[in-house]
């Protein structure tokens, strides 16, 4: 008797807005079809925004209040795999 093992691929994405207004916050969540065991969040440019809260599968990012506009990349490393999301810092109005 032989058993056929199925390969389960881990599909994941970062759920959250692609923009954050100056001096505002937005939450981002890693959605994954497998259990999350280890996770790390980072931003490409901390002069534009900061991670102000993080938990097992989500983080909250706050845009700067210094009128600095631009794009940042949120990188989530989960179980050795890297996921990214581009986020644009936009004006209040």
Secondary structure, 3 states (H helix, E strand, C coil): CCCCCCCCCCCEEEECCCEEECCCEEEEEEEECCCCCCEEEEECCCCCEEEEEECCCEEEEEECCCCCCEEEEEEEEECCEEEEEEEEEECCC
